[in-house]
Amino acid sequence: MFFRTMSDVNRYAQDYNVPPVDVMLLGLNLMGVGGFDPKISPRGRFRMVPMMFNWPFFFAITINPESPFFHDGRQVWLGSNLIGEATPITPDTCSETYYRKGGRVITLNSNSRSSCRGCQFCGTFSLIPDDFSDLLQEENLRRKAQTLLDDGTMTDYRQIESIGVVTGCFRDEQECLNHLLMVNRVFGEFGFSGEVRYIGSQITKRESLETLSSAGTFAIYLTVECFDRRELIMKKKKSRVTLEWGREILGLAKELGMDTSMLYVLGLDSLESTAREFPKYRTVLTRHPLINVYQLYQPWQMRLRHSSAQTLDYYLQAREILEAAFSEGSWPFGYDNYRSLWYTQYDGVAIQNPI
């Protein structure tokens, strides 16, 4: 248990000079929430507007009857303290497609993440699957693009700033490359001219990066995930990309004019590793890394959490490490990450969080 009361929240906020709401929402993400039957779904989704705020935050978290947070159907409580107005909890699913940033960013799960296995810290496969459409076939992807327009939200894709391709692993790099090119081409038929973000680790060759950079606006978000125990807890297709090799890939992409970032799961490594490794990425990233706090999808995953990551101090000290490493020209955005270290403030400055 990371904390139990608002007094604990306020103490952490004062000790680390962090807004209390950031401490509170970080704890909610780490500990989950009670008030929903875990037999219906072990994880749930809801939006919450914290007290004294006028915009909502989105949560996809563990249903945990032992958590000090409780969702009563309309409100969320920390013990006896009301902390926010909320939408009802719905089961978390492995969704095929969804929007971020007020409908200006699409996340496209086009290669059935729910069927992907291998990384021990990931629990996507345990979610209710909602990604069975075969979007690897061009005609199916074209029908999907049309279906998203048919809901009446927009008439074409000119307002879409980016499409994030978040998938399970492809058979090989060429198949992955072909799919990214297809996504850009098919959505381009409907007016899309924004950025395609590849979130993965299978684009590794300079020739592949050159092909992407010449075909449109692409960005590389490398799934680094962790610094230690990589061969033990990651699937081989991902762990084979060493930390050094990964930085070379990001450097090549940046050299070719592409924007770059990385994904990392905070809670698997020691703080010493975090402090040692993150500064090495400063010169190859053009955007702030996406730092996901480690959530437990299954109880047995507790053993993967680093021994020092059992207290909130670990995560608040990690905030300080990362703010020091990426303090200039690189900021996190709330719409990019629903399991973040930051919610309202980064290094003393308010951060953006469009609905």
KOLTOR-457709 format. One record per residue (C-alpha): residue number from 1; x, y, z. Coordinates in Angstrom, 1 decimal. Layout:
<nodes>
> NUM:X:Y:Z
...
</nodes>
This chain:
<nodes>
> 1:0.0:0.0:0.0
> 2:1.6:3.3:-1.1
> 3:-0.6:5.5:1.1
> 4:-4.0:5.5:2.8
> 5:-5.2:9.0:3.7
> 6:-5.3:12.5:2.5
> 7:-2.8:13.3:5.3
> 8:-0.4:11.0:3.6
> 9:-1.0:12.7:0.2
> 10:-0.4:16.1:1.7
> 11:2.8:14.9:3.4
> 12:4.2:13.5:0.2
> 13:3.2:16.7:-1.7
> 14:5.1:18.8:0.8
> 15:8.1:16.6:1.0
> 16:8.6:16.6:-2.8
> 17:7.1:20.0:-3.7
> 18:4.5:18.3:-5.9
> 19:0.9:19.3:-6.3
> 20:-1.3:17.1:-4.0
> 21:-3.5:16.2:-7.0
> 22:-0.5:14.7:-8.8
> 23:0.4:12.6:-5.7
> 24:-3.3:11.5:-5.4
> 25:-3.7:10.5:-9.1
> 26:-0.3:8.7:-9.1
> 27:-1.4:6.6:-6.1
> 28:-4.8:5.9:-7.8
> 29:-2.9:4.5:-10.9
> 30:-0.6:2.4:-8.8
> 31:-3.2:1.0:-6.3
> 32:-6.3:0.8:-8.4
> 33:-9.8:1.3:-7.1
> 34:-12.6:-0.6:-5.3
> 35:-16.3:-0.5:-5.9
> 36:-16.6:-2.7:-9.0
> 37:-16.9:-6.4:-9.1
> 38:-13.5:-7.9:-10.2
> 39:-15.3:-11.0:-11.3
> 40:-16.9:-8.9:-14.1
> 41:-13.5:-7.4:-15.1
> 42:-10.2:-7.3:-13.2
> 43:-9.6:-3.8:-14.7
> 44:-11.9:-0.9:-15.3
> 45:-12.1:2.5:-17.1
> 46:-13.6:5.8:-16.1
> 47:-13.1:9.5:-16.3
> 48:-12.8:11.6:-13.2
> 49:-12.8:15.4:-12.6
> 50:-10.8:15.9:-9.4
> 51:-12.2:18.3:-6.8
> 52:-11.3:21.9:-7.5
> 53:-10.5:21.1:-11.2
> 54:-12.6:21.6:-14.2
> 55:-11.2:19.0:-16.6
> 56:-11.3:15.2:-16.5
> 57:-8.6:12.7:-16.4
> 58:-9.0:9.2:-17.9
> 59:-8.1:6.1:-16.0
> 60:-7.7:2.4:-17.0
> 61:-6.7:0.7:-13.8
> 62:-6.9:-2.4:-11.7
> 63:-10.0:-3.2:-9.7
> 64:-8.6:-3.7:-6.3
> 65:-11.0:-4.2:-3.2
> 66:-8.0:-3.6:-0.9
> 67:-7.3:-0.2:-2.4
> 68:-7.9:2.9:-0.2
> 69:-9.7:4.4:-3.2
> 70:-13.4:3.6:-3.8
> 71:-15.7:4.3:-6.7
> 72:-19.4:4.5:-5.7
> 73:-20.7:4.8:-9.2
> 74:-20.6:8.6:-9.4
> 75:-17.8:9.7:-7.2
> 76:-14.3:8.5:-6.1
> 77:-13.2:8.6:-2.5
> 78:-9.9:8.2:-0.7
> 79:-11.1:6.9:2.6
> 80:-13.7:9.3:3.8
> 81:-12.5:12.1:1.5
> 82:-14.3:12.8:-1.7
> 83:-11.6:13.3:-4.4
> 84:-13.6:13.6:-7.6
> 85:-16.7:13.3:-9.7
> 86:-16.6:10.3:-12.0
> 87:-18.3:8.4:-14.8
> 88:-19.3:4.8:-14.0
> 89:-16.7:2.1:-14.3
> 90:-16.8:0.1:-17.5
> 91:-14.6:-3.0:-18.1
> 92:-11.2:-2.3:-19.6
> 93:-10.7:-3.9:-23.0
> 94:-7.9:-4.3:-25.6
> 95:-9.5:-1.8:-28.0
> 96:-8.9:-1.8:-31.7
> 97:-9.2:1.9:-32.1
> 98:-9.7:4.9:-29.9
> 99:-9.1:8.7:-29.9
> 100:-6.9:11.0:-27.8
> 101:-6.4:14.7:-27.6
> 102:-10.0:15.6:-28.0
> 103:-10.4:13.6:-31.2
> 104:-7.3:14.9:-32.9
> 105:-5.1:11.8:-32.3
> 106:-6.1:8.2:-33.3
> 107:-4.5:5.1:-31.6
> 108:-4.7:2.2:-34.0
> 109:-4.2:-1.3:-32.6
> 110:-4.0:-2.9:-36.0
> 111:-2.1:-6.2:-35.3
> 112:-4.2:-7.7:-32.4
> 113:-2.3:-6.8:-29.3
> 114:-4.6:-9.1:-27.3
> 115:-3.0:-12.1:-28.9
> 116:0.6:-10.9:-28.2
> 117:2.6:-12.8:-25.5
> 118:6.1:-12.7:-24.1
> 119:6.8:-9.6:-22.1
> 120:6.1:-10.6:-18.5
> 121:5.2:-7.1:-17.3
> 122:2.5:-6.6:-19.9
> 123:-1.0:-7.7:-19.2
> 124:-2.8:-6.6:-22.4
> 125:-3.5:-10.3:-23.3
> 126:-5.5:-10.6:-20.2
> 127:-7.9:-7.8:-21.1
> 128:-11.3:-8.5:-22.7
> 129:-10.3:-8.6:-26.5
> 130:-11.9:-6.0:-28.7
> 131:-9.4:-6.1:-31.5
> 132:-10.2:-9.0:-33.8
> 133:-10.7:-7.1:-37.0
> 134:-8.0:-8.1:-39.5
> 135:-6.6:-4.6:-40.2
> 136:-3.5:-6.1:-41.7
> 137:-5.4:-6.5:-45.0
> 138:-5.6:-3.3:-47.0
> 139:-9.3:-3.5:-47.9
> 140:-10.2:-4.2:-44.2
> 141:-8.1:-1.2:-43.1
> 142:-9.9:0.9:-45.8
> 143:-13.3:-0.2:-44.5
> 144:-12.2:0.7:-40.9
> 145:-11.1:4.1:-42.0
> 146:-14.6:4.6:-43.6
> 147:-16.3:3.3:-40.5
> 148:-14.6:5.8:-38.3
> 149:-16.0:8.6:-40.6
> 150:-19.4:7.1:-40.6
> 151:-19.9:7.8:-36.9
> 152:-20.4:11.5:-37.9
> 153:-17.5:12.9:-35.8
> 154:-15.7:14.1:-38.9
> 155:-16.1:14.2:-42.6
> 156:-12.4:13.4:-43.4
> 157:-9.1:13.0:-41.7
> 158:-7.7:16.5:-42.2
> 159:-8.2:17.3:-38.5
> 160:-6.3:14.3:-37.3
> 161:-2.8:15.3:-36.2
> 162:-1.4:11.8:-35.8
> 163:-2.2:8.1:-36.0
> 164:-0.3:6.0:-33.4
> 165:0.2:2.4:-34.6
> 166:0.4:0.4:-31.4
> 167:0.5:-3.3:-32.2
> 168:1.7:-6.8:-31.2
> 169:4.9:-7.8:-32.9
> 170:4.9:-8.5:-36.6
> 171:6.5:-11.6:-38.2
> 172:9.5:-9.5:-39.2
> 173:10.7:-5.9:-39.9
> 174:9.6:-5.9:-43.6
> 175:6.1:-6.8:-42.7
> 176:6.0:-4.1:-40.1
> 177:7.4:-1.6:-42.5
> 178:4.9:-2.5:-45.2
> 179:2.1:-2.1:-42.7
> 180:3.2:1.4:-41.6
> 181:3.3:2.5:-45.3
> 182:-0.1:1.0:-45.9
> 183:-1.6:2.9:-42.9
> 184:-0.2:6.1:-44.2
> 185:-1.4:5.5:-47.7
> 186:-4.9:4.2:-46.9
> 187:-5.7:7.0:-44.4
> 188:-4.2:9.5:-46.9
> 189:-7.0:8.5:-49.3
> 190:-9.4:10.0:-46.8
> 191:-7.6:13.3:-46.4
> 192:-5.0:12.4:-43.7
> 193:-1.7:14.2:-44.0
> 194:-0.5:14.1:-40.4
> 195:2.1:12.0:-38.6
> 196:2.1:8.2:-38.3
> 197:3.7:7.2:-35.0
> 198:5.2:3.8:-34.8
> 199:5.2:2.5:-31.3
> 200:7.4:-0.6:-31.3
> 201:10.9:-1.9:-31.7
> 202:10.9:-3.7:-35.0
> 203:12.0:-0.9:-37.3
> 204:15.8:-1.2:-36.9
> 205:17.5:-0.8:-40.3
> 206:18.6:2.5:-41.8
> 207:17.0:1.5:-45.1
> 208:13.6:1.1:-43.3
> 209:13.9:4.5:-41.7
> 210:14.9:6.1:-45.0
> 211:11.9:4.5:-46.6
> 212:9.6:5.9:-44.0
> 213:11.1:9.4:-44.0
> 214:10.7:9.7:-47.7
> 215:7.1:8.3:-47.8
> 216:5.5:10.8:-45.4
> 217:5.6:12.1:-41.9
> 218:6.6:9.3:-39.5
> 219:7.8:9.3:-35.9
> 220:9.6:6.5:-34.0
> 221:8.5:5.7:-30.5
> 222:10.9:3.0:-29.4
> 223:9.5:0.5:-26.8
> 224:12.6:0.4:-24.5
> 225:10.4:-0.7:-21.5
> 226:13.2:-1.3:-19.0
> 227:16.9:-1.1:-18.6
> 228:17.7:-4.2:-16.5
> 229:16.7:-7.9:-16.7
> 230:15.7:-7.3:-20.3
> 231:16.3:-10.8:-21.5
> 232:14.5:-12.3:-18.5
> 233:11.3:-10.3:-18.7
> 234:10.9:-9.2:-22.3
> 235:10.1:-11.3:-25.3
> 236:13.2:-12.1:-27.5
> 237:12.0:-10.0:-30.4
> 238:12.2:-6.9:-28.2
> 239:15.1:-7.7:-25.9
> 240:17.4:-8.3:-28.9
> 241:17.4:-4.6:-29.5
> 242:20.0:-3.6:-26.9
> 243:20.0:-0.2:-25.2
> 244:22.9:0.9:-27.3
> 245:21.4:-0.3:-30.5
> 246:18.1:1.3:-29.6
> 247:19.8:4.7:-29.2
> 248:21.5:4.2:-32.6
> 249:18.1:3.6:-34.1
> 250:16.6:6.8:-32.5
> 251:19.7:8.8:-33.6
> 252:19.3:7.6:-37.2
> 253:15.6:8.5:-37.2
> 254:16.4:12.0:-35.8
> 255:19.1:12.4:-38.3
> 256:16.6:11.7:-41.1
> 257:14.3:14.4:-39.8
> 258:11.9:12.2:-37.9
> 259:10.6:12.9:-34.4
> 260:11.6:10.4:-31.8
> 261:10.5:9.2:-28.3
> 262:10.6:6.1:-26.2
> 263:8.3:4.1:-23.9
> 264:9.4:3.0:-20.5
> 265:7.7:1.2:-17.6
> 266:8.6:2.8:-14.3
> 267:8.8:0.3:-11.4
> 268:10.9:-2.5:-12.9
> 269:14.3:-1.0:-12.5
> 270:16.3:0.5:-9.6
> 271:16.4:4.3:-9.3
> 272:20.1:4.0:-9.9
> 273:19.5:2.5:-13.3
> 274:17.0:5.2:-14.1
> 275:19.3:7.9:-13.1
> 276:22.2:6.4:-15.1
> 277:20.4:5.5:-18.3
> 278:17.9:8.2:-19.1
> 279:20.5:11.0:-19.6
> 280:22.0:8.9:-22.4
> 281:18.8:9.4:-24.4
> 282:18.8:13.2:-24.3
> 283:20.6:13.7:-27.6
> 284:18.5:11.2:-29.6
> 285:15.0:12.1:-28.4
> 286:13.1:15.0:-29.9
> 287:10.1:14.5:-27.6
> 288:9.7:13.6:-23.9
> 289:9.8:9.9:-23.1
> 290:6.4:8.2:-22.3
> 291:6.8:7.0:-18.8
> 292:4.2:4.5:-17.7
> 293:4.0:3.6:-14.0
> 294:4.0:-0.2:-13.6
> 295:0.4:-1.4:-13.0
> 296:-0.3:-5.0:-12.0
> 297:-2.6:-6.8:-14.5
> 298:-2.2:-10.1:-12.6
> 299:-1.3:-10.6:-8.9
> 300:1.8:-12.6:-9.8
> 301:3.3:-9.6:-11.6
> 302:4.1:-8.1:-8.2
> 303:7.3:-10.1:-8.2
> 304:8.5:-8.2:-11.2
> 305:8.3:-4.8:-9.4
> 306:11.7:-3.7:-8.1
> 307:12.1:-4.0:-4.4
> 308:12.7:-0.3:-4.1
> 309:9.5:0.5:-6.0
> 310:7.2:-0.5:-3.2
> 311:6.9:3.0:-1.8
> 312:5.7:6.3:-3.3
> 313:9.1:7.8:-2.6
> 314:10.5:5.8:-5.5
> 315:8.1:7.3:-8.0
> 316:8.4:10.9:-6.7
> 317:12.2:10.6:-6.8
> 318:11.9:9.3:-10.3
> 319:10.0:12.4:-11.2
> 320:12.9:14.5:-10.0
> 321:15.4:12.4:-11.9
> 322:13.4:12.7:-15.2
> 323:12.7:16.4:-14.8
> 324:16.5:17.0:-14.4
> 325:17.3:14.8:-17.4
> 326:14.7:16.4:-19.7
> 327:14.3:19.9:-18.4
> 328:14.6:21.9:-21.7
> 329:12.4:21.7:-24.7
> 330:10.8:18.5:-23.9
> 331:7.5:18.1:-22.0
> 332:4.9:15.4:-21.3
> 333:1.3:15.9:-22.4
> 334:-1.6:14.4:-20.5
> 335:-3.3:13.1:-23.6
> 336:-0.3:11.0:-24.5
> 337:-0.2:8.8:-21.4
> 338:-2.9:7.6:-19.0
> 339:-0.4:6.0:-16.6
> 340:1.9:8.9:-16.1
> 341:4.1:10.4:-13.4
> 342:2.7:13.8:-14.2
> 343:-0.9:15.1:-14.2
> 344:-1.0:18.8:-13.7
> 345:2.6:20.0:-13.4
> 346:6.0:19.2:-14.8
> 347:9.1:20.8:-13.2
> 348:6.9:23.5:-11.7
> 349:5.1:24.3:-15.0
> 350:1.5:23.4:-15.8
> 351:1.2:20.7:-18.5
> 352:-1.5:20.3:-21.2
> 353:-4.3:17.8:-20.8
> 354:-6.9:18.2:-23.5
> 355:-10.0:16.0:-22.9
</nodes>
